[in-house]
Amino acid sequence: MKLYKTQQEAIDNAPKDHDFFVQNFDGKNCYDITDNECAGWNTEDRRCDCGNRRVEWETEQDGHGMWYAYASAY
């Protein structure tokens, strides 16, 4: 996980800080709902590979005031 000085920097850099597909993301329950395998999220589309979950970048600030982004289903 890379840290950035601003929230916007974390969001702007998130796609290139991760692999082309984010294999696991917060809220991934694709296997609970469908029997199809889900490769994850390609960091650009609004839905994961199997189409079951909408995914976007979320940000949080650490205790030192630095920001990071992670993929999360909503």
C-alpha angles and dihedrals in degrees: 000000000000122000127218136190095236136037091235092054089054092052094044093051099038097093094053093042090061133056118267088267123038099217097195127027135172110278096019105155099147093131091054093058106031136030090221118105114245119212092199130245127325092213093240111059120072093236134054121251096273092045094236100112134042109225134193141160117276124190136209134182121230126221091271095055096258122135132225134179130219136177117258135176118230 
